[in-house]
Every structure is written in C-alpha cells, then in structure tokens.
C-alpha cells in the first residue's frame, strides 16, 4: 500500500511516498522514509507525528491505512498562548 511521510520547515518541505505492507506502523514508515537524509536534525525515534494533522499518541502501535500521510512535527519555538499574549501586549503599546 502507498503512504507518504512529510516534514516541513519554513524554507524547505519534503514529502516522501513509500510502498509499505499492510500492518506497517506509523513509526516504521517514518524510519523507512529516511527523511533525516534531507533533515539531519530530525530524530526519527523521538519526533512527534500525526496523520493528516491529527496527533498520533503511539506511533509504535498505530497501523497505517492506504493513502495516509504521516506528518512529522517540529518543536514550537514559543508556546502559542505566550505568542498571543506577546502580540496582545505589543498591540496595546502601539
């Protein structure tokens, strides 16, 4: 079956299509993608992942379905709540 593994930085994105057997887990697809060749900073064993934007809790056990796209998530530089607070504070000063 065909699945995809995707990772994106603001300046660079990559989607890798894979053929995997039925029963392949999310983590196994991430490993097989070798996406760390393009993004060496990505730890394939620890990176947080999701399928079509929905977080996967246990990538070692979650089995993929035909056509699904596994997305690798970057760590946030700033907590979204803090970012909103920072913007609000800046807007009150303007």
C-alpha positions as CSV (number, residue, x, y, z in Angstrom):
1,X,0.0,0.0,0.0
2,X,1.1,3.6,-0.6
3,X,1.6,6.1,2.2
4,X,3.5,9.4,2.5
5,X,5.8,10.9,5.1
6,X,6.1,14.7,5.2
7,X,8.2,17.2,7.1
8,X,8.4,21.0,6.6
9,X,10.5,23.9,7.6
10,X,9.5,27.5,6.7
11,X,12.0,27.4,3.8
12,X,12.0,23.7,2.9
13,X,9.5,20.9,2.6
14,X,9.6,17.3,1.6
15,X,7.0,14.6,1.1
16,X,8.3,11.0,0.5
17,X,6.0,8.4,-1.0
18,X,6.5,4.9,0.2
19,X,5.2,1.4,-0.6
20,X,4.7,-0.5,2.7
21,X,3.0,-3.7,3.6
22,X,-0.3,-4.0,5.4
23,X,0.2,-3.6,9.1
24,X,3.0,-1.1,8.9
25,X,3.1,1.2,11.8
26,X,3.5,5.0,11.8
27,X,7.0,4.8,13.4
28,X,8.1,2.1,10.9
29,X,7.0,4.3,8.0
30,X,9.0,7.2,9.4
31,X,12.1,5.0,9.7
32,X,11.7,3.7,6.2
33,X,11.3,7.2,4.7
34,X,14.9,8.1,5.6
35,X,13.7,11.7,5.7
36,X,16.6,12.5,8.0
37,X,18.8,12.4,4.9
38,X,17.1,15.7,4.0
39,X,16.7,16.9,7.6
40,X,19.5,15.5,9.7
41,X,18.2,17.3,12.8
42,X,15.1,15.1,12.9
43,X,15.3,12.2,15.4
44,X,13.2,9.5,13.7
45,X,12.7,7.7,17.0
46,X,11.5,10.7,19.0
47,X,9.9,13.1,16.6
48,X,6.2,13.7,17.3
49,X,3.9,12.6,14.5
50,X,0.4,12.8,13.2
51,X,-1.8,11.6,10.3
52,X,-3.4,14.3,8.2
53,X,-3.0,16.9,11.1
54,X,-4.2,14.7,13.9
55,X,-1.6,13.7,16.5
56,X,-0.8,10.0,16.9
57,X,-0.4,9.0,20.5
58,X,1.5,5.8,20.0
59,X,3.4,5.7,16.7
60,X,4.9,2.3,17.5
61,X,1.4,0.7,17.5
62,X,-0.7,2.9,15.2
63,X,-1.2,1.0,11.9
64,X,-1.4,2.9,8.7
65,X,-4.1,2.7,6.1
66,X,-3.7,3.1,2.3
67,X,-3.1,6.7,1.2
68,X,-2.4,8.2,4.7
69,X,0.1,10.9,5.1
70,X,2.3,10.8,8.2
71,X,3.4,14.3,9.3
72,X,6.5,15.0,11.4
73,X,6.0,17.8,13.9
74,X,8.7,20.4,14.8
75,X,9.0,21.6,18.4
76,X,7.4,25.0,18.8
77,X,9.8,27.9,19.4
78,X,7.2,29.7,21.5
79,X,4.1,28.4,23.3
80,X,1.0,29.5,21.3
81,X,-0.6,31.0,24.4
82,X,2.6,33.0,25.1
83,X,2.8,34.2,21.5
84,X,-0.8,35.5,21.6
85,X,0.0,37.3,24.9
86,X,3.1,38.8,23.4
87,X,1.1,40.1,20.4
88,X,-1.6,41.5,22.6
89,X,0.9,43.3,24.8
90,X,2.6,44.7,21.7
91,X,-0.7,45.9,20.3
92,X,-1.6,47.8,23.5
93,X,1.8,49.7,23.3
94,X,1.2,50.8,19.7
